[in-house]
Amino acid sequence: MIDTGKPVVLVMVTNRPRPFAEVEAGLDAIVWAGEPGPHGAAAIAELLAGDLNPSGRLPFSYPRYTGALQTYDRKTSEGVGTWFGDNEVNPLFPFGSGLSYTTVEYAPLSVSWNGREATITTTVTNTGDRATKEVVQFYATDLVATVTPRIQRLKGFDKIALEPGESKRVSFTLTKDDLLVTFPDGRQVFEPGEFRFRVGDQTAEATIR
């Protein structure tokens, strides 16, 4: 089908990820339908026809190769290179991926800390010509810790409806309890220091004490 030069859309109706990296570059679109149930066919048809605007996001990292199952919140040291005989961390689609029939933009992050909690704020704007629902994902990273920190962790999300050209302000709040370090013996301790926050394609760093 790809060799014909016609647009090709892959619809995946399956209960687990199946690698297709060798043909992914030739696809014009991919729809992950999972197990959509008895009314799934109608929903998929409406989505492909443009009557529905997709807003789902991947709840896992889609593997590039068979057996390359890696979590999104891995540690830097877990990114093993191919020289050890393993595939380096390189998912076909990372956790949280997803597209719609419109585009959105995120404003630079604002971070405030009052000694008890941190508030991270951004403004999300629908820059396309169709109404949409955007899943706003909030990630945090402890840059330095006694125990090797995770690259990132999802600390919150919000799904907002946006009309064409509409903007909405979105805020997330963290306390020290949301930034605990877990030690091998099970203890959880807050360690003050530098943290990086990410919402959409925007990042900001702050000192939390």
N, C-alpha and C positions, 0 to 999 in steps of 0.2 A: 504493500500500500504506500509506503513512504517513497518508494522509487517512482511512483506515478507522478509525483509533484503535486498531488492534491492535498489540501489541508487534512491533517489527521488528528483526531481527538481520541485519547485513550480514556475510557471509563472503566475504573477498577471496582468491581463488585466482588469483594473478597473479605475474609475475616482476619487476614494477616498480610503484612507487606511482602510483596514478591519483587525481587530485583529486576530492573529493566534498564539499567544504565546504558547498555549497548545500543538502545534505540531511542533513549530519552531526547537526544539532541535533534532528532528528526520529527518530534511531535510538536504540534502547534498548541496543544492544551492537554491537561491531565485533570481528570475529575476523580477524586477518591470518594467512592460512594459507600465503602464499608459493606455492611449488611443492611440495606435500606428498608427492608420489610415489604409487605404486600402492596403498598402505594408508592414504592420507590421508583418504579418505571415512569410514572406520571411526573414525579418531582424531577427526575433526571432530564426528561424531555423538556420540561418547562425551563430548566436551567440552561440546557444547550440552546434552546430557542431564544434565550435572552429575556424570558418573561420573569425569571427570578434572578436576583443578584446574589451570588454566593458570598457567604461571610464566615464560613468555618475556618478553623486553623488546626494544623496537625498537632495532636496531643502526644506525639512521639517523634523521634528522629528517624526519618525513612532511610534504611540502609542502602548503600551503594552496591554492596556485594553480599552474597550469601554468607550468613554467619557474622557479618560486621554489625553486630547489635551494640550500640553505645548509647549511654544516657546523655541527655543534654547538659546535665549539671556535673560532668566529669571534672576531675582535677587535671591541671596542666601535665602532671607526671603520668597521667593515663593516656596521653596522646602518643602511643608507641609508634615509632617509625617502621617502615617496611624492612629495614635492615635487621630487625629482630624476627622477621618471618611473619609479622602480623600486618594487617592493614592499618595505616594511620587513620586518625579520626577525620573522616571526610564524608559525612552523610550525603546522600543524593539530595535530600531536602531536610533542613534542620527543624528541630522542634519549633512550633509556632508559625510555620510557613503557611501561606495562603494568599490567594488573589481574589479580586472581584472585578466587576465591569467598570469600575471608576478608580480614581486615584485620591490619596489623602496625603497631607503634609503635616508634620509635627513641628511645633515651634521649639526653640531651645528650652532646656529644662531650667526650672527655678527650684533651688534647694534651700530650705530653712531648717535650723536646728535650735530648739529652745531649751535644751538641757534634758528634756524628757522624751521628745519625739521629733522625728524628721518628717517634713512634708515636701513631697516632690510634685511639681506642677508643670503641666504643659498645655498647649492649646492645639487641638486637632481640627484640621480644615478639610472639607471635601472639595477638592479642586477639579472634580469631574462634572459631568452633566447628568448623572443619575444618582438617585437616592441610594444610600448604602447603610450598612451596619458594620462598624469597625470594632474589632477586638483590640483594645488598648492593653498591651502587655508591659508589666513593670518588673524589671530584673535588678538584682543587687549583687555586688561582688565585693568580698572582703579582700583588699589588695595584699595585706600582710597579716599572717596569723601564726600562732604557735604550731597548729596543725595545718598542713597544706590545704588552703581554701579551694572551694569549688570555683570554676571559671565564672559561673553565674547561677543564680537561682531565681525562679519565678516567685515573686513576693506578692503579686496581686494582678488582677486584670479587671477590666470593665468593658462592657459591650454597649456602644452608644450609636444611636441613629442620627444620621446626618443627611439633610437635604442638599442638593447641589449648591455649592458656595457657602454652606453653613459652617460655622466654627463653634466648638464647644471646649470649655476648659475642664480638664480632668486632673484630679489630685489623688495622690496615694500617701498614706501615713505609715511610718515605721516607728517602733519603739526599740529599745535595746534588746528586748526579748526576741525580736525578729532577726537579730544579728548574732545569735549565740554561736560559739565554737564548740563542737562536740569532740571530746577527748576519747581516746581508746577505752578508758574505763567507764565511759558513759556519762561523765560529768559534762555539763553544759555551762560555759562561762562566756560572759561578754568581755571582749578585748577591745579597748578603745583604739582608734587609728583611722586610717584612710579607707574610704569606701567609694566604689563607683556604682552609679545608678544609670539604668538605660530604659528608655521608653521609646518605642519605635526605632528610628535611626538616630536618636539624640542621646547623648551621654553627658554626665556631669559627675564631678568628684567632690567629696566633702569629708571633713574631719568630724568624727562622732566620738564624744568623750562622756 
